[in-house]
Amino acid sequence: MAIPMQGSWTVSVKSKSADFPQRFIIAGADTGNGTYVGAVATPPVAVTGAHWRIQIQNNPGSGFIDSADQIKFPTVSGGQYRFDIESNDAGGDQDFNDLILTCSTPVTQTDFLVYGSATSYSGRCFFPCWPKWFVIDSNLALVNALKYEPIRKAIELIYPDRVVPRRPPIPEPDPPPFIPMLIPLGGAQLIPDKRTQLLRLPGAELSRGSNVKELREAEQTLSLRTVALKTSAARATLEIDRVNIASIVDKFVVFCRTEKLAGFPIGFEEYDRTSAELSGGPYTGTGFRENLGQAVTDRNGNYIFRFTRSITDFIGETNVDVAPGEDEVVQSMPDLIAKLLDATAPGGVAFESAPYWNVPVFKRIDLCFRKPARTGCQGGRNIQALGAIRLGIAATVFDPEGRITCTDTSLPDVPQARCAAWYSRVRMFGCFIGNQVPVRFYTIRHRHMTSSGFSDWEFYQEGMFLQKIGFLLPQQIGPFDRLLEVVNGQPKVQAKSYDNIEQDLTWAASDWFLKAVISTGGGSPPYAPSPGTVQFQLQGYDATGNFVVGATDTVTMYIDNTGVDLDLPSVEMGTQAGGDCALFDLSGEPNPAKLTVRFKAVQKEGFLGSYALSVRKGNSTPSFPIVPTTGPLGEASGKLSDSYTHGSAVNCGELFGTTLVDEPLADATDHVTAYIIPTTGNWLAPDQPFCTFQVNVHGTMRRTNGYNSAEDGFGPVQYLLGIQQ
């Protein structure tokens, strides 16, 4: 794998312990680009450039190929930062000493070097990596956190604008990265104090009026020490139950699984705290951010990243992110945000970290992210997985039309789907490694079911841009027009194809097996003109475009990007009609008074998971118990709720909701009328003159993109009313 580098370094050969010829290639730099012999006698190479890359190769006799490599953490000696790049060639040993390069650069007070290990976590647990903080790093974690009263109260106190209902919101098709939320467990401060670096510039006091030449000359001779910034704002105190919050987190640690993040691109940003944050407020993530560049983790999940802050930056920032009362010769220590990059995710980011506060010039930072949406090659069929749902195992079953049932519990985050539809963006992972003939290119074709059978095959042609080592922006792997033998034994034709980057060390290893991100609601022509069955076929080709036997695989998917149709048009009490400002009077009504509710909850393709009519009373009774009764003239009431019952994964059942299929009392518009009363008593207690009520209808839909819970919530649709004695 190529190693991305930043800034000026000197690259030298430390040792060679291999029979095969060795070399290293420097590319993307301003100076120093070239191919160099991997021998101790090779002179050191001075390299400059904002972003560049270095690749070690070996020649086992058939030409030079990329070597496997790993980095060692940097050290400081003799005024230099130094770290080694170790490599392993195609020989039989695995000692990573075949060619070792040493990279060195002078220590300065304006160059920052951060390094460490990156890990991911998965399972039914909260963020496990910062013991002094409770970190909420995803919408799923937020929904789960709100289930526990001590955590909910803390969130309501610190982040009142981010409290969501207990029922998950309707998912966005392309949600932006979640901004983490921080709850302190080790003290009363919402975020740490700002720390600073005190720069002593010899010969003169520099100011914003100093010219660029003076500033650059000063960088060579400045000295530095760090101090704590005493802000003029009082520290925030918090009345939260830290002990109970910590005990809740501890209970879930046993369900957490961690693993190294090997071959993943990591982006870094400097974060400038907002005025509110500098004054003691919570972290919001809304401050100004500067993109600093990116690193890539090696085979062990380790990374090194360098960035520079010039004295111009130092002085220019003193009015930006340092609290009141600070002398302007004091420079704030940067706060860094790390981002797990994913070229196929909205905005190119899978997850982002909370800030790592007050970073000094040389610092180890071990990164921790929720497990990203990636699946490796595990043998078996060519299409390995759709999202986190593995194919070709007994726990994954498709019905003939492509509805998915998954009972795989070998990993904690696999969706437990029950005859569910596919929707949104679905990642297709594939693997051609087991084929006898190497696969250089691949195509994906699709066709959908019509009333007379399947349509003709069409080429999938969504753009695919993945992370190439040493490039700041994702690079295209397709589609490209090529002459390919699409049908075995037939002449080659023009086809929309993609480069197969499996085990190509110039690409991030995290992307090797990602073949497509299928936007199930799109396609040219559309994959599913209406909800229904679609087939996708993956096919591999060799370097000359010939059909590779054994490199074909097809998956059948039932695609449905519709939702649950909810409606609650009217509520009445006896002869009293509702309306925009419904107010019902209990006087003259039976005890208990009957509410007549007309509502709808329908999923036209039968993927309803459940629906329910419910009532909330006032602000303190979120679930006011109700039961059905008969109407004023003895009419039967429609069902207040229903839920899907799973039977066979091969012969899937369906739940449509308030249609005549499932609800005999439904009308022609799929509405049903329910008559409801309180389970006990009347709507108001004898001593209550008035209260507000909220009638709700909500539902869930059985659908998955390979990563969600496989059942999404919709609603509630609400009807507001008041009741008085």
N, C-alpha and C positions, 0 to 999 in steps of 0.2 A: 504494500500500500504506500502511495506517495505520502510524504510528511509535509503538511503545510507549515510555512515559516512566515514570520513578520519581521520587517526591519533589517538592519545590517548584522551579518554574522560572518565569521570565518569558519570554513568547512575544511577539515583536514582528516586524513586517513590515520586512525589510531593503530589498527592492526588488521592483518589478513591471515586467516587460518583455514584456507580452502584450496583444493586442487583445481576447481573450476575457475576460469577467468572471472574477474569481478570488475564492475564499473559503477559509477553513480552519475545521475543526470540532474542538472539544475535547470529549471525552466520557470518562466513567468517573472523573472527578476529584472531590475533595471540594468544591473551589471553582474557579470559572473555566470551568465547562462552558458551551458555547454555540457559535453559528455567527457568524463574524466576517468582515467584508469584507476581501478581500485587497488592501489599499491602504496606501501608506506613511503616510497620515494616520490610520490606525486606531491608537488608543492601545495601548500594551503591555498584555498580559493576564497578570495574576499567577495562577498555577495551583498548587494544592496537592493532594496526594493520594498515597497509597502507590503506586498503579499506575493509570495513565490512558493515553490515546492521542490522537494528533493526526492529522488527515487533511486534505490539500489537495485542493480540487476546482476544476474550471473549467466554464464554460458555453459550448459551441460554438454555441449557438443552439437546441438541443433540450432544454435543461435541464441542471442541474449533474451532472457525472460525475466520478469519481475521477481525479486526475492521477497520473502516474508520478512517483516521488520517489526521492531518494537523500540520504544524509547525508554531511557533511564531518567529519573528525576534529576533536575539541575542542582548543581552545587556552586558555591562561591569560593574562589581562591585566587590570590594574586590580583585582585581587582577585576576579575573576569567571572561572568556566568559561564558555566560549561555543562553540557549534557551530551550523552552518547546516543547514537542510533545504531542498534545492533541488528544484524540481518542473518537470515538462514537461507541457504541456497537449495538447489534441487537434489543435493546429496542425501544420503541416508540418515545422517545425524540430525538432531533437533537442538543443537547447542547455541544457536544464535551468536556465533562468534566468527562466521565465515568472512564477513567484512564489517568492521566497526568504524563508524565515523564519529568524530568529535566536533561539535558546534560550539563556538565561543564568541562572546561579545563583551565589551567593557561594561562594568557597572557604572551607571550614572544615576543621578537623583531624579531624572525625568523619564527614565525608562522603567516600566513596570513589567515584572515577570510573574505570572501566576501559573500554577501547575497542580496536578492532583489526579485523583481517580474519579470516574463517573460510574454510578450504579443506577439501576432502576429497581423499583419495587412494584409488586402486584399483590392481589389478594384483597380480602375483605378487611382492610385495615386503613388507618389514617397515616399521614405522612410520618415516617418513622425516624427521620434523620437528624432532626434538630431537637434534642431533649429539653431545651429551655424555652421552646416555643411550640404552640399548637398551630400548625400550618394547614390551611385549607387551600388545596391547589387545583381543584377541579369542581365543576358543577355537581358531579356525583358525590364528591366528598362533602360539599355544602349541604346537599339534600340529606345525606346521612347524618351530618353533624347536628342538623336542626331537630333530629328525633330525640336528642338527649337534652333534658331541661337545663342542666348547668351550662352546657355549651351554647344552647340557644339564647340564654340570658346574656352570656358574654358577647355573642354576636350582635344581639339587639342593642347592647350598650356601646360597642365599639364601631359596628358597621350597621347602623339601623336602616340605611338605604339599600342594603344587599340581602335583607331577610326575605326569603321567598316562602310561598305556601308549602305545607308539608307534601302536597302532591307535586311531583316534578312538572315544570312548565313544558309546554309543547316545544320539542327540540327544534333548534334552528338548523337549516340544511348545511350551512357553512359557518358555524360559530367561530368568533375570534378567539385567540388564546385567552384562557382564564387568568385574570390577575389574582395572584395569591393573596390571602387574608392572613394576618398575623395576630395571634393572641398570646401575650407573654405569660409564661408559667413560672418564671424565676424572679420576677420583680414587678414593679408598678409602671415601668416605662413602656410605652407603646412601640417605640423603636429606640435603638441605642443612641446615646449622645453622638453628635458629630465630632469626629476627631480631625486634627489638622496636621499638616506638615509645615514647619517653620523654615522658610528659605532665607538663607543669609547670602546676599549677593555682594561680593567684594567690590570696593572702590567707589560705589555710588549706590544710592537708593533708586531702584528702578520703579517706574510708574507706568500707567497706561499710555503715557505720552512718549515713552522710550521707543526708539526706532528698532526695527527688526534686527539689525546688525548687533546692537548693544545687547539685546535679549539673547541672541544665539551665542555670543561670546561669553555671556554670563553663565550659560548652561554648563560650560566646561569646568567652572571653578566654584560653583555654588556648594554650600553645605546644607545639611538637612537634619532636623530633629522633629519628633512628633509630640504634640501636646493635645490635651483635652480641651475642647471648646466649651466655655461657660456661657450658656445662652442667657438672655434676659428673661426668657419665658419660664414659668414654673413648670416643674415636671407633673405629668398627669398621674393621678392616683386612680386605682381601679377597684371596684367592689365586685370581684368575680370569684367564683369558687374554684380556685386553682387545683386544690387537692382532688376534688371530684373529677374535674376535667382530666387531670393527669391519670387518675385511676381508670377512667373510661378508655383513654388511649392505650394504657398498658394492657388492658384486657384483650385488645385486638392484635397485639404484637405477634402472638403465636400464629396468627393467620397470615402474616406477612411473608412474602418471598422476595428476596433480593438477588440480583445477578449483575454482573459487570456489563457495561454498555460498550461493546467492542465495535469499532468502525463507524461510530456515529458522529455526524458534524454538530459542533456546538458553536453557537453565536454568542458574542458578548456585547453588552451595551453599558455605557456609563449612565447612571441615573442621577439627575439633579433633584433633590428633595423640594417639594412645594413649600410655600410659606407656612401652610398649615402643618405640614410634617415637621418643619424646623421649629415650630412653636409648641410641639408636643403632641400633635395629632397622630392618628394611625396611618399606616402605610396605605396609599391609595393606588400607586402605580401610574398616576396621572402627570408626574413631573416630566420635564424635558429629558429626552433620551438621545444619546449619540452612539451610533453604530461603530464599534471598534474593530470588527472583523470576526474571524472564526478559526477554530481549531478542529481537528478530527481525532477522536480517540483511537488508540492502537488496539492490538489484539487483546491486551490486558485491561482495556478501558481507561488507559492513562492518556493524559494530554499535557501539552505545554502551550502557553499563549503569551505573547508579548504585545504591549501597546505603549505608546509614548504620549506624554502630556508635556508640551513645550511650556516655557516660562510665560509666553503669551497667553496660553490657556490658563496657567496658574493665576496670573494677575487678572485676566478677564473674568474669571469665575468668582472672584471674591464678592461680587455684588449679586451672584446668582444663587449659590447654594450654601452660603455660610450665614449663620444666624446673626441677629443684631448684636452689636458690641464688639465685633472682631476687628482687629488691626488688619489693614489690607495687605501686609506682607505675609499674612498667614494664609496658606492654601489648604482647602479642604481635601481630605483623603477621599479618593473616589469610592463611590458605591457601585458595585457591579451586579448586573443582571445577566444570568446565563440562560440561553434558549436552546432547547433541543430542536434542531432544524429538521424539517420534513418538507421536501420540495412539493409534495402533493397535497399538503394541508393548506387551509386558507391562510394567506399571508406568509406561507412557507415555514410556519412554526407549529410544532406539535404541542409543546409545553414550555412554559417559562418559569424560572425560579423567582422566589422573593429575593430582594437585594442581599448581597454579601457586603456588609457594611464596613466602611473605613479600611479599605484595602491598602496595605503598605506596598513599597516598591518590590518586595520579594515575598511571595505568600503562597502557601499551599492551601488550595480550596478544593475539597472533595465535593463533587456535585451529586445531586440526587433528584431523580425525576420519576414520575409515574411511568410504568412500562409503556413504551411507544407501540404504535400499530405496525409491528413487523413480525414476519414469520420466516424461519429458516428452511433449509432443504432437509427433509426427513425421509427421503426415499419414497417408493410407491409410485403413485400416478403423477403425471406431469403437472396438473393443476393441484397444488398442495393444499391451498386454503382459500377461503373467502373471508377476509378479516381474520378473526381469531378462531373461526370455525374450521377445523381440519376436515379434509375430505378423505375418503378411502378408509375410514375406520367405522367400526360397528355402531358407535355412538352417534354418528351423523347419518341421517336418513332423509332422502328426498322422496316425495310422492311423485307420481308420473307427470304432474304438471309443474313441479319445481317448488312446492311448499317445503320448508325446511323444518326438521325436528332435530334438535341437538341435545343430547343428555351427557355430553362429555364433561366430566368434573375433574379431569387430570390436572387442569390448570384452573386457578381461582377466578379468572376473569372471562371465561368462555360463556357467551350468551346461552341461556337455557331456553331455547326456542321450542315451541310446540305448534307444529303446522303453521308456521309464520311465513309472511311474505318478505320479499327483499325490497329495500327502498334506499333512497339517497345515494351516497357515494360508496361503492363497494370495492375494496382493494382485492385484487386477484393476485395471489402468489403462486409462482410456478417454478419448476426445477427440471432442467434437462441434463443434469450431471451424469445420470445413469446411462445415457445413450452411448452406444459404441462409436457413433459418428458425432464429432463435436458440432453443436448447434451454434451458428453465428448470428442468425437472424430468426425472427418469429413474426407470425401474423396472428391476429385474432379476428374471427368472422362471427357474425351474429345473424339470427333469423328469428322471426316470431310466429306464433301460432295464429292461423286464421281459421275461418269457418270451414275452409276446404283443405286444411293441412298447413304445413310450414311454408312460409314465404321463401324466396330465393336467398342464398347466402349473400351478405354484404360485408365489406371490410370495416372493422372497427378502426376509427381514425382520430381518436382524441389525442391531443398533444401530450407527450410524456417528457418531463424535464426533471432530472435527478441530480444528486449532488456529486460533482466530480472534484477530486482532491485538488486543492490549490486554487479553485475558482470561487469567487464570491457569490456568483449567481448560478443557479442550477443550469445544467447543460442538457440539450435535447438528445433523446435516444430514439425519437420517431414521432410521427410516422414519416418514412422516407419512401419514395417511389423506387421500386426495384423490380427487375425481371426475375420471377420466382416460379418454381414448379409447384404451383398451388395444389394441383391434383396429381397424385403419384402416377407417373408414366405418361402424363400429358405434356404438351409444349408449355414452355414458360410464358407467363403473362405478367403485365404490369400489376403490381400489388402494393398496398400500403403496409409497410413492414417496420419493425423496431429492432434496434441492436440488442443482442443478448449480452448483458454485462456480468453474468455470473462469474464469480471468482476473478474478475478483472480488477487488479489492485490499484488502478488509477481512479476507480470509483469507490465511494463510501460503501463499505461492506453492508451497512444497514439497508442499502437499496438493491442488493444483488438479485434478489428473488422476486421483487415487485414487478409484475408484468403489466398491470393496468390498474387504473383507478376509474372504475366504470360509473359514470354519472347516469344512474338508471332512469332518470327522467329526461335524458337527452338522447343523443345519437343522431347520426346523419346517414341514412334515414333513421327516424326514431326507433329505439330498441323496442319499446312497447307503446304503440300508438294509443292504446287504452290498456288498463290493467290486464295482465295476462302472462302467458308462458313465453319465455325467450331462451334461446340456446346460444351459448358462446363457445367457440371452438378455438383452441390454442394449437398452433402448428409450428414446428421448427424446421429450419433449413440450414444447409452447410454453407461454407464460405463462398461457394460458386452458385448458390441459389437453388440447389437441388433439394427435393423433398427428402426429409430424414425419416425413415421408417421407425416407428416406435416413439415418435415425438409428437403425437397427436392426442388431444384430450378434449372432451366436451362436457360442459356442465349445463344443466337445465334449471332455470330460475323462474319463479313466479314473481313478477315485478308489480308492485302496487304503491304508487306515490300519492294516492288519495289519503284521506284521513277519516275521522269519525264525524259524521254529520250530526250536530247537536242543535236543538232548538227548544225553547221554552216560551211560547208566545203568550200564554194566559194563565192567570191564577184567579179563582173566584171563591167567595165564601157565601154559600147559599145563593141568594139573588143579588148579592153585592158584587159588582164587577170590579176588576182591578184597573190597571192603567199605568201611566207614567208615574203617578204619585199615589200608588194604591194604599188605601187606609180602610181597614175592616173594623166593624163594630161588633163585639160579642153579644151585645144586648139583642134579644129576640132570636138568637141562634140556639140550637140544641147544645147540650153540654156533654161531650166536647163538640165544638163547632167543626164542621167538615170543610176542608179546602179541596176545591176541584182544580186539578193541575193538568194541563195539556202539554205534552212534551214529546220530543223525538230524540232517539239515539240510534243511529244506523251506520253500519259499514257495509257498503253495497257488495263487496266481494266476499263477505263472510269471515273477515279477519278480526271481528270484534273480540276483545279479550273479556271485557265486562262493561256493564253500565249500571248506574245507580242514580236514583232520585234521593236527595237528602235535604235537610233543613238546618240552618244555623240560627240560633236565637241570640240577639244582642251581641255583646263583645266577649262574653265569658263562656258561652256554650256552643263550641264549634260544631258539635254533632248532637243536635236535638233529636231524641228518638221518636220515630213515627212508625205507624202501621197502616196498612190499607184497610178500607172499610167499603161499604156500599154507597152508591150515590143517593141523592135525595129521593129518587123514585125506585130505589132498590137495585139500581144498575150495578153490574160487577165492575170492579176496579181493574185497571191494567196492572201488570207487574211493576213493582217499584225498582227491581234490579234483576239482573241475570248475568251469568258468567259462562264462559266456554268450558266444556268438559272434554278433556283430551282422551281419545281412545287409541286408534291406530295411527301410526306415523306414515303408513303406506296408503291407507284409505282415510284421508283427513276429514274430520268433521268441520262444521262451520257454525258461526253465530252471526246473524245479520242484525239482530236487535229488535227494534219496534217495527218490524215488518210482519206481514201475515205469515211468513215462514215460521217465525218464532213467537209471535204475539197475535193470537186470534182476534183480539179486540182492536188491533190497529186499523186506522182508516186508510183511504186511498193515498193520502200524502205521507204515510208512515208515521203519523202521530198517534199517540194513545192517551186516553184520559184516565188519570188515577185519582182516587178519592182517599185523602189521608187525614188522620187524626193523631194527636199525641199518643204515645204508648200508655202513658198514665196522665190523669188530670186533664186540664184544658190548656189552651195556648198560653194563658196568663195565670199566675198564681193569684189567689184572692186579694193579696195586698199590692198587686202590680197594676197600676192604672194603664200602662202603655209599654210596648216594647217593639223594637224593630226585628224583622225576620228576613232571612235570605233563603229562598228556595233554589237549589242547585241541581243541575244534571251534568254528569261527567261520565267519561268512558275511557277505555284503553283499547289499543290496537295491537295485535300480534304481528310485529314486523321487526326486521333487524337489518342493520348494515354490516353485521359481523362483529360489532363491538358493544352495542347498547345492551340493555337488560332483556331485549327481545319483546318487550311490551311497553309501548309509549303511552303516556297519559294525554288526554285531551279535555279541555274545559277547566273549570266548570263554566257553563252558561248559567247566568244568575237572574233571578227575579226578586226585586226588593219590594218589601211591603211593610206596613205598620199595622199593629192590632191594638185596639183599645177596649177597655171594659164597656 
